[in-house]
C-alpha cells in the first residue's frame, strides 16, 4: 500500500467515524428534541449538505488541488460538530439540524477519497485502490459506536459529549489530508474535447454505474437510518442499537480487503449482482422478526451487499469515464447518490412510524430488482443491439 492510499484510508476512517456515530445517535437526539416524525430531519439535512456541496467541491479541487480541499472539508466538519454539540446542550432542534449541513459538507469531501485513490495507482490496480481506501471504514466501525457508548452520558445532556469528541476526530482528518501528495486533476480548457451530458447519459455502463450507486446507497441508508427508531419501538436499548450499527459498519467495510481482488477475478458486474442478492437476503431476514438477532443479521447482510454494489459501481464508473471529464462525472454521480440518500433518510422516520420496520424493508425490494435486471442486461449486451449502440 503506497503512502497516499494509507493516508486516504485514515482520512476515510476519520470521516466514517464521524458519520457512524452521527448515524447511531442523530435520530435519537432528533426525537428527543422534537418528535418521532421529525427525528431523521437533521440526518436528512446532513445528506442534503453532502449532495449540495459535491459539485462545488469538485470545482474547488480542480482549482486549488485535492489536499487543500480535503483538509478544509475536515475543518468545516469540525465546525459543524461543535454547532451540533451546542444545539444538544441548549436543546435547540433547529441548531442541531442546521449543523448537519456542515457535517454533510465534510461527507461531500470524503466522497472523493476513493476517486483520489484511483489516480494514485496504475490503471490495473484501480479496484484494489478503491477497496483499500474503504478499509478505513473498519476503524470507523469500531471507533464510532464505541465512542457513542463511552460518551453518551459523559456530560449532560445525553450525546453532548459525543459530538464534542467527534470534533477531535474531524481535526485528525484534516491532519491526515495535509500529508497527501496527489497528482493534479486533469483540466480541459477545450470544451470540444469533452463529451456532452447527453453523450455520457447514453453510455450504458456509465448510466448503470450511476443508477446502481444511487439505489445501493439509498436503500442501505433508508434501512440503516430506520434501524435505531425501529429498535427503539421494539423496546431495545441504545447499547444494543450501537452494537447493531457497529456490526453493520464493519460489514460495510470489512469486505474491502477482498472486494477488489474479487472484481479482478470474476468481474465488476457479477460482484454488483452478488451485492443485490445480499440486499434481498437482508430484507428476507427482516421479515422473520424484530429481535436483536434479526436486526444484527439483516444489517450485516445489508452492509456486505452495499460494499459489493458500491465498490462495483465506483469501479464501473472509473473504468468508463475519461480523465478529462472525471471530476464532473464523479460530481454528477455522487450528487444523484446523495439526492437519493437524502430523500430516503427524510422519509425513513415517517415510514417506520407509519408502516413499521418490516414493511419498510419490503419497499426496498423493487429498486434492487431493477438494478439486477439492468446488470443482467449489460452482462448480455452482445444480444441487445440497443445497448451496443450506446
NORHUCOR-V662597 format. One record per backbone hydrogen bond with DSSP energy under -1.0 kcal/mol. CO is the residue of the C=O (numbers start at 1). NH is the residue of the N-H. If there is no record, write none. Layout:
{{CO	NH} {CO	NH}}
This chain:
{{2	6} {3	7} {4	8} {5	9} {6	10} {7	11} {8	12} {9	13} {10	14} {11	15} {12	16} {13	17} {14	18} {15	19} {16	20} {17	21} {18	22} {19	23} {20	24} {21	25} {22	26} {25	29} {26	30} {27	31} {28	32} {29	33} {30	34} {38	41} {40	44} {41	45} {42	46} {43	47} {44	48} {45	49} {46	50} {47	51} {48	52} {49	53} {53	57} {54	58} {55	59} {56	60} {57	61} {58	62} {59	63} {60	64} {61	65} {65	69} {66	70} {67	71} {68	72} {69	73} {70	74} {71	75} {72	76} {73	77} {74	78} {75	79} {76	80} {77	81} {78	82} {79	83} {80	84} {81	85} {82	86} {83	87} {84	88} {85	89} {86	90} {87	92} {92	96} {93	97} {94	98} {95	99} {98	101} {99	103} {100	104} {101	105} {102	106} {103	107} {104	108} {105	109} {106	110} {107	111} {109	112} {110	113} {112	116} {113	117} {114	118} {115	119} {117	120} {122	125} {123	126} {125	129} {126	130} {127	131} {128	132} {129	133} {130	134} {133	136} {134	137} {135	138} {136	140} {137	141} {138	142} {139	143} {140	144} {142	146} {143	147} {144	148} {145	149} {146	150} {147	151} {148	152} {151	154} {152	159} {157	160} {159	163} {160	164} {161	165} {162	166} {165	169} {166	170} {167	171} {168	172} {169	173} {170	174} {171	175} {172	176} {173	177} {174	178} {177	180} {190	193} {191	194} {196	200} {197	201} {198	202} {200	203} {203	207} {204	208} {205	209} {206	210} {207	211} {208	212} {209	213} {210	214} {211	215} {212	216} {213	217} {214	218} {215	219} {216	220} {217	221} {218	222} {219	223} {220	224} {221	225} {222	226} {223	227} {226	230} {227	231} {228	232} {229	233} {230	234} {231	236} {232	235} {237	241} {238	242} {239	243} {240	244} {241	245} {242	246} {243	247} {244	248} {245	249} {246	250} {247	251} {248	252} {249	253} {250	254} {253	256} {254	257} {255	258} {255	259} {258	262} {259	263} {260	264} {261	265} {262	266} {263	267} {267	271} {268	272} {269	273} {270	274} {271	275} {272	276} {273	277} {274	278} {275	279} {276	280} {277	281} {278	282} {279	283} {280	284} {281	285} {282	286} {283	287} {285	288} {291	295} {292	296} {293	297} {294	298} {295	299} {296	300} {297	301} {298	302} {299	303} {300	304} {301	305} {302	306} {303	307} {304	308} {305	309} {306	310} {307	311} {308	312} {309	313} {310	314} {311	315} {312	316} {313	317} {314	318} {315	319} {322	325} {323	326} {325	329} {326	330} {327	331} {328	332} {329	333} {330	334} {331	335} {332	336} {333	337} {334	338} {335	339} {336	340} {337	341} {338	342} {339	343} {340	344} {341	345} {342	346} {343	347} {344	348} {347	351} {348	352} {349	353} {350	354} {351	355} {356	360} {357	361} {358	362} {359	363} {361	364} {362	365} {364	368} {365	369} {366	370} {367	371} {368	372} {369	373} {370	374} {371	375} {372	376} {373	377} {374	378} {375	379} {378	381} {380	383} {381	384} {384	387} {384	388} {385	389}}
